[in-house]
Amino acid sequence: MRKLSILLLFILPFLVKAQDKGIHFEHGLTWEQVKAKAKAENKLIFIDCYATWCGPCKMMSNTVFPQEKAGTFFNKNFISVKLQFDTTAKDNSEVKAWHAVAADIQKKYEIKAFPTFLFMNSDGEAVHRMVGASSTADEFVALASDAIDPSKQYYTVAKKYNEGERDPSVLRNMAIAMLKEGNDTAAVRLTSEYIATQKTMFTKDNIQLISYFTRSGADNGFKFFYNNMAKVDSVMGPETAANILKPIIEEEEVNSKAFVSRSKTDWATVKANAIAKYPAMAQYVDKMVISCRIRYYSNTADWKNFADAAVDYMKSYGDMASPETLNNLAWDVFKNCTDVKYLTQAADWSKASFKGGDNPVYMDTYANILYKLGKKKEALVMENKAVALAGKSNNASYLETLNKMKKGLKTW
């Protein structure tokens, strides 16, 4: 039911539990005491540099920091502190006690964007920094792992470079550090210095580095991957080059042609032009175009054409569709289409979505489609299964749907 937003009902209980297992932030200590604790425990210091008005900062505090994965990594390696960088009338005594420290750190390390995450040694000297929120604990931990690797620490690598070191590993890591910092100009310059030291670009490290700078069809990296697809794949594995090129081609040659057009999109021309421009990627273009049709007609609420696009997608790529994709396409057809032809096919997609294992979300979708098709008895059986599988704490919406079905009311 309701696509996958309903899954939040299952996630919330785990979020509550995660509150006790997330990152432990120190309270009631001075800056000197924090440094002393870090020295005594042989740990680095992690500082969450935030502002009270910062939405992404609040998101990190509410959804990422409390996660067990974040807590396990950060509590093992860091003494953690939250440091407020703006001042408000509501600041309590603890926040006020750190105002001077925040001002000093902001000036010294030029903290201009929030959230910024600083990592310092026990002497209070920064070794690494990250800027910007992460959407998941996995992503945040992966990025923060650079802080415990001296070869990847932003300030450590910068110091080596500024002192004249031009070892290829220093140049490469400095380029990546600058890219993560958002300093594209410096990153490109450093990458050029690094490339000049290389005899071949066809190594895993070098291909990965080029991928970081491949963002559009105009980039040299795009040309590198397009002109050397087989060679790249021989080093990195099958489909590596295509997977880097696909999102760029899809955005520039398909999406941009459809979503900026105010007239009816000529999909055949969009497809033909993309293939003509990038013939080596022809096998991927059809899927790009059909996927774009689905998004386009969903956004424009043209449900007849949406259903046709969904049918085309399933005919060509249904065997590869994920349970989530199957469920979402089926749900949109159920909610917005009345044609039995489309609903019948949507029922097949929906049924396939939980073929690998019962899932109340997907089973609810299937029950709703059966109900709309007039198969009330089968729908009630399936909705009852969804209710039972969801459990008492998560089945309120399913019970509501079940009651509507019993009364013969619309569920769409």
Sequence and secondary structure as in RCSB ss.txt:
>XXXX:A:sequence
MRKLSILLLFILPFLVKAQDKGIHFEHGLTWEQVKAKAKAENKLIFIDCYATWCGPCKMMSNTVFPQEKAGTFFN
KNFISVKLQFDTTAKDNSEVKAWHAVAADIQKKYEIKAFPTFLFMNSDGEAVHRMVGASSTADEFVALASDAIDP
SKQYYTVAKKYNEGERDPSVLRNMAIAMLKEGNDTAAVRLTSEYIATQKTMFTKDNIQLISYFTRSGADNGFKFF
YNNMAKVDSVMGPETAANILKPIIEEEEVNSKAFVSRSKTDWATVKANAIAKYPAMAQYVDKMVISCRIRYYSNT
ADWKNFADAAVDYMKSYGDMASPETLNNLAWDVFKNCTDVKYLTQAADWSKASFKGGDNPVYMDTYANILYKLGK
KKEALVMENKAVALAGKSNNASYLETLNKMKKGLKTW
>XXXX:A:secstr
  TTGGGHHHHHHHHHHHTTTS  B  S  HHHHHHHHHHHT EEEEEEE TT HHHHHIIIIITTSHHHHHHHH
HHEEEEEEE S  TT  HHHHHTHHHHHHHHHHHT  SSSEEEEE TTS EEEEEES  SSHHHHHHHHGGGG T
TT HHHHHHHHHTT   HHHHHHHHHHHHHHT HHHHHHHHHHHHTT S S SHHHHHHHHHT  STTSHHHHHH
HHTHHHHHHHH TTHHHHHHHHHHIIIIIIHHHHT SS   HHHHHHHHHHH GGGHHHHHHHHHHHHHHHHHHT
T HHHHHHHHHHHHHHHGGG  HHHHHHHHHHHHHH   HHHHHHHHHHHHHHTTTS  HHHHHHHHHHHHHTT 
HHHHHHHHHHHHHHH TTT HHHHHHHHHHHHT    
